[in-house]
């Protein structure tokens, strides 16, 4: 049976896409810890991140970096925290979470967010998709 994320990749379940290419997809978490919390996945369904072959894992990391740069240009934060828990959905994924302190990386802080708010956040972050280089965030 296809994972929730595979169903998102196939378009069976809607998401708020941030960035996509032929191998990877980034989309907003619907229960964000902080606004801009984004999930980055390989389109290929692999349960455990360290079961990925080296090229796919390296590519996922580089893709996640692009997304983190986009998020940081739009969302006020000190850093983009990176978390790989891997227990929520049996499909390898990286959490990119705008943070102000280490305590922000806590799923107990996740909260349901109205779709309208997710739409606005996704649009703002996507606006930075074609900007090059590292630029300091709004903070």
N, CA, C and O atoms as a GROMACS GRO file, in nm:
protein
  556
    1UNK      N    1   0.084  -0.118   0.000
    1UNK     CA    2   0.000   0.000   0.000
    1UNK      C    3   0.089   0.125   0.000
    1UNK      O    4   0.188   0.132   0.074
    2UNK      N    5   0.054   0.221  -0.082
    2UNK     CA    6   0.131   0.345  -0.095
    2UNK      C    7   0.124   0.426   0.035
    2UNK      O    8   0.021   0.430   0.101
    3UNK      N    9   0.237   0.490   0.069
    3UNK     CA   10   0.239   0.576   0.188
    3UNK      C   11   0.161   0.704   0.160
    3UNK      O   12   0.129   0.736   0.045
    4UNK      N   13   0.132   0.775   0.267
    4UNK     CA   14   0.067   0.905   0.255
    4UNK      C   15   0.147   0.997   0.163
    4UNK      O   16   0.090   1.068   0.080
    5UNK      N   17   0.280   0.994   0.177
    5UNK     CA   18   0.365   1.082   0.096
    5UNK      C   19   0.366   1.039  -0.050
    5UNK      O   20   0.369   1.124  -0.139
    6UNK      N   21   0.362   0.910  -0.078
    6UNK     CA   22   0.354   0.863  -0.216
    6UNK      C   23   0.222   0.909  -0.279
    6UNK      O   24   0.219   0.946  -0.396
    7UNK      N   25   0.116   0.906  -0.201
    7UNK     CA   26  -0.013   0.953  -0.251
    7UNK      C   27  -0.009   1.105  -0.279
    7UNK      O   28  -0.074   1.152  -0.371
    8UNK      N   29   0.067   1.179  -0.199
    8UNK     CA   30   0.085   1.321  -0.225
    8UNK      C   31   0.164   1.340  -0.354
    8UNK      O   32   0.126   1.423  -0.437
    9UNK      N   33   0.271   1.265  -0.372
    9UNK     CA   34   0.353   1.273  -0.495
    9UNK      C   35   0.266   1.246  -0.617
    9UNK      O   36   0.279   1.315  -0.719
   10UNK      N   37   0.177   1.148  -0.609
   10UNK     CA   38   0.091   1.110  -0.722
   10UNK      C   39  -0.025   1.207  -0.743
   10UNK      O   40  -0.099   1.195  -0.840
   11UNK      N   41  -0.042   1.302  -0.651
   11UNK     CA   42  -0.151   1.399  -0.665
   11UNK      C   43  -0.284   1.349  -0.611
   11UNK      O   44  -0.386   1.414  -0.632
   12UNK      N   45  -0.284   1.236  -0.543
   12UNK     CA   46  -0.408   1.182  -0.486
   12UNK      C   47  -0.450   1.259  -0.362
   12UNK      O   48  -0.569   1.264  -0.329
   13UNK      N   49  -0.355   1.319  -0.294
   13UNK     CA   50  -0.381   1.400  -0.176
   13UNK      C   51  -0.316   1.536  -0.201
   13UNK      O   52  -0.200   1.542  -0.241
   14UNK      N   53  -0.390   1.645  -0.179
   14UNK     CA   54  -0.332   1.777  -0.205
   14UNK      C   55  -0.228   1.814  -0.101
   14UNK      O   56  -0.227   1.763   0.011
   15UNK      N   57  -0.139   1.904  -0.141
   15UNK     CA   58  -0.038   1.958  -0.050
   15UNK      C   59  -0.006   2.100  -0.091
   15UNK      O   60  -0.047   2.146  -0.198
   16UNK      N   61   0.066   2.168  -0.007
   16UNK     CA   62   0.113   2.303  -0.037
   16UNK      C   63   0.259   2.291  -0.078
   16UNK      O   64   0.350   2.299   0.005
   17UNK      N   65   0.280   2.271  -0.209
   17UNK     CA   66   0.414   2.251  -0.262
   17UNK      C   67   0.498   2.377  -0.247
   17UNK      O   68   0.452   2.489  -0.267
   18UNK      N   69   0.622   2.354  -0.210
   18UNK     CA   70   0.720   2.461  -0.200
   18UNK      C   71   0.816   2.453  -0.318
   18UNK      O   72   0.843   2.553  -0.384
   19UNK      N   73   0.866   2.333  -0.346
   19UNK     CA   74   0.960   2.312  -0.455
   19UNK      C   75   0.951   2.167  -0.498
   19UNK      O   76   0.925   2.078  -0.416
   20UNK      N   77   0.973   2.143  -0.628
   20UNK     CA   78   0.964   2.007  -0.680
   20UNK      C   79   1.057   1.993  -0.799
   20UNK      O   80   1.073   2.087  -0.878
   21UNK      N   81   1.118   1.877  -0.812
   21UNK     CA   82   1.189   1.841  -0.934
   21UNK      C   83   1.157   1.695  -0.965
   21UNK      O   84   1.063   1.639  -0.907
   22UNK      N   85   1.232   1.634  -1.053
   22UNK     CA   86   1.198   1.497  -1.095
   22UNK      C   87   1.218   1.393  -0.985
   22UNK      O   88   1.157   1.286  -0.992
   23UNK      N   89   1.301   1.421  -0.884
   23UNK     CA   90   1.331   1.322  -0.780
   23UNK      C   91   1.280   1.357  -0.641
   23UNK      O   92   1.263   1.268  -0.557
   24UNK      N   93   1.254   1.487  -0.616
   24UNK     CA   94   1.223   1.531  -0.480
   24UNK      C   95   1.104   1.626  -0.476
   24UNK      O   96   1.069   1.689  -0.576
   25UNK      N   97   1.044   1.634  -0.359
   25UNK     CA   98   0.930   1.722  -0.337
   25UNK      C   99   0.940   1.782  -0.198
   25UNK      O  100   0.973   1.713  -0.102
   26UNK      N  101   0.912   1.911  -0.187
   26UNK     CA  102   0.905   1.980  -0.058
   26UNK      C  103   0.766   2.042  -0.046
   26UNK      O  104   0.718   2.106  -0.140
   27UNK      N  105   0.704   2.023   0.069
   27UNK     CA  106   0.569   2.076   0.092
   27UNK      C  107   0.552   2.109   0.239
   27UNK      O  108   0.619   2.052   0.325
   28UNK      N  109   0.460   2.202   0.268
   28UNK     CA  110   0.436   2.243   0.406
   28UNK      C  111   0.376   2.129   0.487
   28UNK      O  112   0.290   2.055   0.438
   29UNK      N  113   0.421   2.118   0.611
   29UNK     CA  114   0.360   2.025   0.706
   29UNK      C  115   0.226   2.085   0.746
   29UNK      O  116   0.218   2.205   0.774
   30UNK      N  117   0.120   2.004   0.751
   30UNK     CA  118  -0.012   2.056   0.786
   30UNK      C  119  -0.029   2.074   0.936
   30UNK      O  120  -0.125   2.135   0.982
   31UNK      N  121   0.066   2.019   1.014
   31UNK     CA  122   0.069   2.041   1.159
   31UNK      C  123   0.207   2.097   1.194
   31UNK      O  124   0.290   2.028   1.253
   32UNK      N  125   0.231   2.222   1.156
   32UNK     CA  126   0.366   2.277   1.173
   32UNK      C  127   0.401   2.305   1.319
   32UNK      O  128   0.315   2.341   1.400
   33UNK      N  129   0.528   2.288   1.349
   33UNK     CA  130   0.579   2.330   1.478
   33UNK      C  131   0.585   2.483   1.480
   33UNK      O  132   0.546   2.546   1.578
   34UNK      N  133   0.634   2.541   1.371
   34UNK     CA  134   0.636   2.685   1.350
   34UNK      C  135   0.595   2.711   1.205
   34UNK      O  136   0.612   2.623   1.120
   35UNK      N  137   0.543   2.830   1.175
   35UNK     CA  138   0.508   2.861   1.035
   35UNK      C  139   0.629   2.840   0.943
   35UNK      O  140   0.740   2.879   0.976
   36UNK      N  141   0.604   2.778   0.830
   36UNK     CA  142   0.710   2.748   0.734
   36UNK      C  143   0.767   2.608   0.747
   36UNK      O  144   0.849   2.567   0.665
   37UNK      N  145   0.726   2.533   0.849
   37UNK     CA  146   0.771   2.394   0.870
   37UNK      C  147   0.741   2.315   0.743
   37UNK      O  148   0.626   2.301   0.702
   38UNK      N  149   0.846   2.264   0.682
   38UNK     CA  150   0.836   2.200   0.551
   38UNK      C  151   0.893   2.059   0.556
   38UNK      O  152   0.992   2.034   0.625
   39UNK      N  153   0.831   1.969   0.483
   39UNK     CA  154   0.879   1.832   0.468
   39UNK      C  155   0.945   1.818   0.332
   39UNK      O  156   0.893   1.866   0.232
   40UNK      N  157   1.060   1.752   0.329
   40UNK     CA  158   1.134   1.729   0.205
   40UNK      C  159   1.147   1.578   0.190
   40UNK      O  160   1.198   1.510   0.278
   41UNK      N  161   1.101   1.527   0.075
   41UNK     CA  162   1.098   1.382   0.055
   41UNK      C  163   1.156   1.344  -0.081
   41UNK      O  164   1.155   1.423  -0.175
   42UNK      N  165   1.206   1.221  -0.090
   42UNK     CA  166   1.235   1.168  -0.223
   42UNK      C  167   1.101   1.120  -0.280
   42UNK      O  168   1.015   1.074  -0.206
   43UNK      N  169   1.082   1.132  -0.409
   43UNK     CA  170   0.958   1.082  -0.469
   43UNK      C  171   0.953   0.929  -0.467
   43UNK      O  172   0.846   0.869  -0.462
   44UNK      N  173   1.070   0.869  -0.470
   44UNK     CA  174   1.079   0.723  -0.460
   44UNK      C  175   1.046   0.683  -0.317
   44UNK      O  176   1.102   0.737  -0.222
   45UNK      N  177   0.955   0.589  -0.301
   45UNK     CA  178   0.913   0.546  -0.168
   45UNK      C  179   1.018   0.455  -0.105
   45UNK      O  180   1.038   0.341  -0.147
   46UNK      N  181   1.083   0.509  -0.004
   46UNK     CA  182   1.183   0.435   0.074
   46UNK      C  183   1.150   0.465   0.220
   46UNK      O  184   1.138   0.581   0.259
   47UNK      N  185   1.136   0.361   0.301
   47UNK     CA  186   1.092   0.377   0.438
   47UNK      C  187   1.193   0.451   0.525
   47UNK      O  188   1.156   0.547   0.594
   48UNK      N  189   1.317   0.411   0.524
   48UNK     CA  190   1.417   0.460   0.618
   48UNK      C  191   1.523   0.540   0.543
   48UNK      O  192   1.579   0.493   0.444
   49UNK      N  193   1.549   0.660   0.589
   49UNK     CA  194   1.638   0.752   0.518
   49UNK      C  195   1.775   0.690   0.491
   49UNK      O  196   1.834   0.716   0.385
   50UNK      N  197   1.827   0.609   0.583
   50UNK     CA  198   1.961   0.552   0.563
   50UNK      C  199   1.959   0.423   0.482
   50UNK      O  200   2.062   0.358   0.467
   51UNK      N  201   1.841   0.387   0.429
   51UNK     CA  202   1.833   0.280   0.329
   51UNK      C  203   1.842   0.337   0.188
   51UNK      O  204   1.848   0.262   0.091
   52UNK      N  205   1.842   0.470   0.177
   52UNK     CA  206   1.854   0.534   0.046
   52UNK      C  207   1.995   0.513  -0.007
   52UNK      O  208   2.091   0.508   0.071
   53UNK      N  209   2.008   0.500  -0.140
   53UNK     CA  210   2.144   0.491  -0.194
   53UNK      C  211   2.211   0.628  -0.178
   53UNK      O  212   2.145   0.730  -0.163
   54UNK      N  213   2.343   0.628  -0.184
   54UNK     CA  214   2.419   0.749  -0.155
   54UNK      C  215   2.382   0.866  -0.245
   54UNK      O  216   2.372   0.980  -0.199
   55UNK      N  217   2.362   0.840  -0.374
   55UNK     CA  218   2.330   0.948  -0.467
   55UNK      C  219   2.195   1.011  -0.435
   55UNK      O  220   2.181   1.133  -0.438
   56UNK      N  221   2.095   0.928  -0.404
   56UNK     CA  222   1.962   0.980  -0.373
   56UNK      C  223   1.965   1.059  -0.242
   56UNK      O  224   1.903   1.164  -0.232
   57UNK      N  225   2.036   1.008  -0.142
   57UNK     CA  226   2.047   1.076  -0.013
   57UNK      C  227   2.122   1.209  -0.027
   57UNK      O  228   2.081   1.311   0.030
   58UNK      N  229   2.230   1.209  -0.103
   58UNK     CA  230   2.305   1.332  -0.126
   58UNK      C  231   2.216   1.434  -0.198
   58UNK      O  232   2.214   1.551  -0.161
   59UNK      N  233   2.145   1.388  -0.299
   59UNK     CA  234   2.055   1.477  -0.373
   59UNK      C  235   1.945   1.533  -0.285
   59UNK      O  236   1.907   1.650  -0.299
   60UNK      N  237   1.893   1.451  -0.194
   60UNK     CA  238   1.789   1.497  -0.102
   60UNK      C  239   1.843   1.608  -0.012
   60UNK      O  240   1.775   1.706   0.014
   61UNK      N  241   1.965   1.591   0.034
   61UNK     CA  242   2.027   1.691   0.121
   61UNK      C  243   2.048   1.823   0.046
   61UNK      O  244   2.020   1.930   0.101
   62UNK      N  245   2.097   1.816  -0.076
   62UNK     CA  246   2.118   1.938  -0.156
   62UNK      C  247   1.985   2.005  -0.186
   62UNK      O  248   1.974   2.128  -0.180
   63UNK      N  249   1.884   1.927  -0.219
   63UNK     CA  250   1.750   1.980  -0.246
   63UNK      C  251   1.695   2.047  -0.119
   63UNK      O  252   1.639   2.156  -0.126
   64UNK      N  253   1.712   1.983  -0.003
   64UNK     CA  254   1.666   2.039   0.124
   64UNK      C  255   1.735   2.172   0.153
   64UNK      O  256   1.673   2.264   0.207
   65UNK      N  257   1.862   2.183   0.116
   65UNK     CA  258   1.935   2.309   0.137
   65UNK      C  259   1.870   2.422   0.057
   65UNK      O  260   1.853   2.532   0.108
   66UNK      N  261   1.833   2.394  -0.068
   66UNK     CA  262   1.766   2.496  -0.150
   66UNK      C  263   1.637   2.542  -0.084
   66UNK      O  264   1.606   2.661  -0.080
   67UNK      N  265   1.561   2.445  -0.033
   67UNK     CA  266   1.434   2.477   0.031
   67UNK      C  267   1.458   2.557   0.158
   67UNK      O  268   1.386   2.653   0.185
   68UNK      N  269   1.557   2.518   0.238
   68UNK     CA  270   1.588   2.590   0.362
   68UNK      C  271   1.624   2.736   0.333
   68UNK      O  272   1.583   2.826   0.407
   69UNK      N  273   1.698   2.759   0.226
   69UNK     CA  274   1.733   2.896   0.187
   69UNK      C  275   1.607   2.975   0.154
   69UNK      O  276   1.592   3.090   0.195
   70UNK      N  277   1.516   2.913   0.081
   70UNK     CA  278   1.390   2.979   0.047
   70UNK      C  279   1.311   3.014   0.173
   70UNK      O  280   1.260   3.125   0.186
   71UNK      N  281   1.301   2.919   0.265
   71UNK     CA  282   1.224   2.941   0.387
   71UNK      C  283   1.285   3.056   0.467
   71UNK      O  284   1.213   3.145   0.514
   72UNK      N  285   1.415   3.054   0.482
   72UNK     CA  286   1.483   3.154   0.566
   72UNK      C  287   1.472   3.294   0.507
   72UNK      O  288   1.476   3.392   0.581
   73UNK      N  289   1.458   3.304   0.377
   73UNK     CA  290   1.440   3.436   0.315
   73UNK      C  291   1.303   3.496   0.347
   73UNK      O  292   1.284   3.617   0.340
   74UNK      N  293   1.208   3.411   0.382
   74UNK     CA  294   1.071   3.459   0.404
   74UNK      C  295   1.026   3.454   0.550
   74UNK      O  296   0.952   3.542   0.593
   75UNK      N  297   1.067   3.354   0.624
   75UNK     CA  298   1.017   3.333   0.759
   75UNK      C  299   1.117   3.386   0.861
   75UNK      O  300   1.235   3.351   0.857
   76UNK      N  301   1.071   3.470   0.951
   76UNK     CA  302   1.155   3.525   1.056
   76UNK      C  303   1.196   3.413   1.152
   76UNK      O  304   1.111   3.349   1.214
   77UNK      N  305   1.327   3.389   1.163
   77UNK     CA  306   1.379   3.285   1.252
   77UNK      C  307   1.530   3.303   1.266
   77UNK      O  308   1.592   3.376   1.190
   78UNK      N  309   1.588   3.235   1.366
   78UNK     CA  310   1.733   3.237   1.382
   78UNK      C  311   1.800   3.138   1.288
   78UNK      O  312   1.904   3.167   1.229
   79UNK      N  313   1.740   3.021   1.274
   79UNK     CA  314   1.793   2.913   1.192
   79UNK      C  315   1.678   2.831   1.135
   79UNK      O  316   1.563   2.844   1.175
   80UNK      N  317   1.715   2.747   1.039
   80UNK     CA  318   1.623   2.643   0.995
   80UNK      C  319   1.674   2.514   1.058
   80UNK      O  320   1.780   2.463   1.022
   81UNK      N  321   1.597   2.463   1.153
   81UNK     CA  322   1.633   2.338   1.219
   81UNK      C  323   1.606   2.221   1.125
   81UNK      O  324   1.514   2.224   1.043
   82UNK      N  325   1.686   2.119   1.138
   82UNK     CA  326   1.673   1.999   1.054
   82UNK      C  327   1.649   1.880   1.146
   82UNK      O  328   1.724   1.857   1.241
   83UNK      N  329   1.543   1.806   1.114
   83UNK     CA  330   1.512   1.688   1.196
   83UNK      C  331   1.474   1.572   1.105
   83UNK      O  332   1.396   1.586   1.011
   84UNK      N  333   1.531   1.457   1.137
   84UNK     CA  334   1.493   1.334   1.070
   84UNK      C  335   1.451   1.238   1.180
   84UNK      O  336   1.536   1.178   1.247
   85UNK      N  337   1.321   1.224   1.200
   85UNK     CA  338   1.271   1.133   1.302
   85UNK      C  339   1.238   0.999   1.237
   85UNK      O  340   1.282   0.893   1.282
   86UNK      N  341   1.160   1.006   1.131
   86UNK     CA  342   1.134   0.886   1.052
   86UNK      C  343   1.031   0.790   1.108
   86UNK      O  344   1.019   0.679   1.056
   87UNK      N  345   0.959   0.828   1.210
   87UNK     CA  346   0.860   0.737   1.268
   87UNK      C  347   0.717   0.771   1.230
   87UNK      O  348   0.629   0.686   1.240
   88UNK      N  349   0.693   0.893   1.186
   88UNK     CA  350   0.556   0.939   1.162
   88UNK      C  351   0.494   0.875   1.037
   88UNK      O  352   0.379   0.831   1.040
   89UNK      N  353   0.570   0.870   0.929
   89UNK     CA  354   0.524   0.815   0.801
   89UNK      C  355   0.636   0.725   0.750
   89UNK      O  356   0.752   0.766   0.751
   90UNK      N  357   0.603   0.603   0.704
   90UNK     CA  358   0.707   0.513   0.656
   90UNK      C  359   0.759   0.550   0.517
   90UNK      O  360   0.755   0.468   0.425
   91UNK      N  361   0.806   0.672   0.504
   91UNK     CA  362   0.860   0.724   0.380
   91UNK      C  363   0.967   0.824   0.421
   91UNK      O  364   0.937   0.920   0.493
   92UNK      N  365   1.090   0.805   0.379
   92UNK     CA  366   1.200   0.891   0.420
   92UNK      C  367   1.163   1.038   0.401
   92UNK      O  368   1.107   1.077   0.299
   93UNK      N  369   1.196   1.120   0.502
   93UNK     CA  370   1.168   1.262   0.493
   93UNK      C  371   1.251   1.341   0.592
   93UNK      O  372   1.294   1.291   0.696
   94UNK      N  373   1.273   1.466   0.554
   94UNK     CA  374   1.347   1.561   0.636
   94UNK      C  375   1.251   1.673   0.674
   94UNK      O  376   1.178   1.725   0.590
   95UNK      N  377   1.251   1.708   0.803
   95UNK     CA  378   1.174   1.823   0.851
   95UNK      C  379   1.266   1.945   0.849
   95UNK      O  380   1.375   1.941   0.905
   96UNK      N  381   1.222   2.052   0.786
   96UNK     CA  382   1.291   2.181   0.791
   96UNK      C  383   1.202   2.273   0.873
   96UNK      O  384   1.090   2.305   0.832
   97UNK      N  385   1.251   2.316   0.990
   97UNK     CA  386   1.167   2.388   1.084
   97UNK      C  387   1.231   2.521   1.122
   97UNK      O  388   1.340   2.522   1.180
   98UNK      N  389   1.166   2.633   1.090
   98UNK     CA  390   1.218   2.762   1.136
   98UNK      C  391   1.220   2.762   1.290
   98UNK      O  392   1.119   2.732   1.354
   99UNK      N  393   1.335   2.797   1.348
   99UNK     CA  394   1.348   2.792   1.493
   99UNK      C  395   1.414   2.918   1.548
   99UNK      O  396   1.487   2.989   1.478
  100UNK      N  397   1.387   2.943   1.676
  100UNK     CA  398   1.453   3.048   1.752
  100UNK      C  399   1.540   2.989   1.861
  100UNK      O  400   1.637   3.051   1.906
  101UNK      N  401   1.506   2.866   1.904
  101UNK     CA  402   1.581   2.798   2.009
  101UNK      C  403   1.567   2.648   1.989
  101UNK      O  404   1.477   2.602   1.918
  102UNK      N  405   1.655   2.573   2.052
  102UNK     CA  406   1.655   2.428   2.038
  102UNK      C  407   1.522   2.366   2.078
  102UNK      O  408   1.480   2.266   2.020
  103UNK      N  409   1.457   2.424   2.178
  103UNK     CA  410   1.329   2.371   2.226
  103UNK      C  411   1.221   2.373   2.118
  103UNK      O  412   1.121   2.303   2.130
  104UNK      N  413   1.240   2.453   2.013
  104UNK     CA  414   1.143   2.457   1.904
  104UNK      C  415   1.134   2.324   1.830
  104UNK      O  416   1.031   2.294   1.769
  105UNK      N  417   1.239   2.244   1.834
  105UNK     CA  418   1.239   2.115   1.764
  105UNK      C  419   1.170   2.010   1.849
  105UNK      O  420   1.232   1.914   1.894
  106UNK      N  421   1.041   2.030   1.870
  106UNK     CA  422   0.963   1.944   1.957
  106UNK      C  423   0.824   1.926   1.895
  106UNK      O  424   0.748   2.022   1.883
  107UNK      N  425   0.792   1.803   1.857
  107UNK     CA  426   0.664   1.778   1.791
  107UNK      C  427   0.544   1.800   1.883
  107UNK      O  428   0.432   1.811   1.834
  108UNK      N  429   0.566   1.808   2.013
  108UNK     CA  430   0.456   1.840   2.104
  108UNK      C  431   0.406   1.982   2.080
  108UNK      O  432   0.296   2.018   2.120
  109UNK      N  433   0.489   2.064   2.015
  109UNK     CA  434   0.452   2.203   1.985
  109UNK      C  435   0.377   2.216   1.852
  109UNK      O  436   0.331   2.325   1.819
  110UNK      N  437   0.365   2.108   1.777
  110UNK     CA  438   0.295   2.113   1.648
  110UNK      C  439   0.148   2.146   1.670
  110UNK      O  440   0.088   2.107   1.770
  111UNK      N  441   0.091   2.219   1.575
  111UNK     CA  442  -0.049   2.258   1.589
  111UNK      C  443  -0.118   2.259   1.453
  111UNK      O  444  -0.057   2.291   1.351
  112UNK      N  445  -0.244   2.224   1.454
  112UNK     CA  446  -0.322   2.231   1.332
  112UNK      C  447  -0.328   2.376   1.286
  112UNK      O  448  -0.339   2.468   1.366
  113UNK      N  449  -0.319   2.394   1.155
  113UNK     CA  450  -0.317   2.527   1.098
  113UNK      C  451  -0.422   2.536   0.988
  113UNK      O  452  -0.430   2.447   0.903
  114UNK      N  453  -0.502   2.641   0.987
  114UNK     CA  454  -0.604   2.656   0.882
  114UNK      C  455  -0.541   2.655   0.743
  114UNK      O  456  -0.433   2.710   0.722
  115UNK      N  457  -0.609   2.594   0.650
  115UNK     CA  458  -0.560   2.584   0.512
  115UNK      C  459  -0.527   2.720   0.453
  115UNK      O  460  -0.428   2.734   0.382
  116UNK      N  461  -0.609   2.820   0.482
  116UNK     CA  462  -0.586   2.953   0.426
  116UNK      C  463  -0.450   3.008   0.469
  116UNK      O  464  -0.382   3.074   0.391
  117UNK      N  465  -0.412   2.981   0.593
  117UNK     CA  466  -0.282   3.028   0.642
  117UNK      C  467  -0.169   2.953   0.573
  117UNK      O  468  -0.067   3.012   0.538
  118UNK      N  469  -0.186   2.822   0.552
  118UNK     CA  470  -0.086   2.743   0.482
  118UNK      C  471  -0.068   2.792   0.338
  118UNK      O  472   0.044   2.799   0.288
  119UNK      N  473  -0.178   2.827   0.273
  119UNK     CA  474  -0.172   2.880   0.136
  119UNK      C  475  -0.085   3.006   0.132
  119UNK      O  476   0.002   3.018   0.046
  120UNK      N  477  -0.107   3.097   0.225
  120UNK     CA  478  -0.031   3.223   0.228
  120UNK      C  479   0.118   3.198   0.253
  120UNK      O  480   0.203   3.257   0.186
  121UNK      N  481   0.148   3.111   0.348
  121UNK     CA  482   0.289   3.082   0.380
  121UNK      C  483   0.357   3.017   0.260
  121UNK      O  484   0.469   3.055   0.225
  122UNK      N  485   0.292   2.921   0.197
  122UNK     CA  486   0.351   2.852   0.082
  122UNK      C  487   0.379   2.950  -0.032
  122UNK      O  488   0.486   2.945  -0.093
  123UNK      N  489   0.285   3.039  -0.060
  123UNK     CA  490   0.304   3.136  -0.168
  123UNK      C  491   0.424   3.226  -0.139
  123UNK      O  492   0.504   3.254  -0.229
  124UNK      N  493   0.438   3.271  -0.016
  124UNK     CA  494   0.549   3.360   0.020
  124UNK      C  495   0.683   3.289   0.005
  124UNK      O  496   0.779   3.346  -0.046
  125UNK      N  497   0.690   3.165   0.050
  125UNK     CA  498   0.816   3.091   0.040
  125UNK      C  499   0.849   3.060  -0.106
  125UNK      O  500   0.964   3.077  -0.149
  126UNK      N  501   0.750   3.016  -0.184
  126UNK     CA  502   0.773   2.984  -0.326
  126UNK      C  503   0.823   3.103  -0.405
  126UNK      O  504   0.892   3.087  -0.505
  127UNK      N  505   0.789   3.223  -0.360
  127UNK     CA  506   0.833   3.344  -0.431
  127UNK      C  507   0.985   3.354  -0.437
  127UNK      O  508   1.038   3.429  -0.519
  128UNK      N  509   1.055   3.280  -0.353
  128UNK     CA  510   1.201   3.284  -0.348
  128UNK      C  511   1.266   3.170  -0.426
  128UNK      O  512   1.388   3.152  -0.418
  129UNK      N  513   1.189   3.094  -0.501
  129UNK     CA  514   1.240   2.975  -0.569
  129UNK      C  515   1.349   3.005  -0.671
  129UNK      O  516   1.438   2.923  -0.691
  130UNK      N  517   1.344   3.120  -0.734
  130UNK     CA  518   1.439   3.148  -0.842
  130UNK      C  519   1.547   3.248  -0.803
  130UNK      O  520   1.622   3.295  -0.888
  131UNK      N  521   1.554   3.280  -0.675
  131UNK     CA  522   1.660   3.369  -0.628
  131UNK      C  523   1.784   3.287  -0.603
  131UNK      O  524   1.777   3.176  -0.552
  132UNK      N  525   1.897   3.340  -0.638
  132UNK     CA  526   2.021   3.267  -0.619
  132UNK      C  527   2.093   3.306  -0.492
  132UNK      O  528   2.071   3.414  -0.437
  133UNK      N  529   2.179   3.218  -0.448
  133UNK     CA  530   2.270   3.247  -0.338
  133UNK      C  531   2.208   3.254  -0.202
  133UNK      O  532   2.086   3.252  -0.186
  134UNK      N  533   2.294   3.260  -0.104
  134UNK     CA  534   2.252   3.272   0.034
  134UNK      C  535   2.234   3.419   0.066
  134UNK      O  536   2.323   3.501   0.044
  135UNK      N  537   2.118   3.451   0.118
  135UNK     CA  538   2.093   3.588   0.158
  135UNK      C  539   2.040   3.586   0.301
  135UNK      O  540   1.962   3.498   0.338
  136UNK      N  541   2.081   3.679   0.378
  136UNK     CA  542   2.038   3.683   0.518
  136UNK      C  543   1.885   3.694   0.523
  136UNK      O  544   1.823   3.758   0.439
  137UNK      N  545   1.827   3.630   0.625
  137UNK     CA  546   1.682   3.633   0.637
  137UNK      C  547   1.633   3.766   0.690
  137UNK      O  548   1.712   3.858   0.714
  138UNK      N  549   1.505   3.777   0.710
  138UNK     CA  550   1.443   3.902   0.755
  138UNK      C  551   1.479   3.937   0.898
  138UNK      O  552   1.462   4.052   0.940
  139UNK      N  553   1.529   3.841   0.973
  139UNK     CA  554   1.563   3.864   1.114
  139UNK      C  555   1.679   3.959   1.130
  139UNK      O  556   1.720   3.988   1.242
   0.00000   0.00000   0.00000
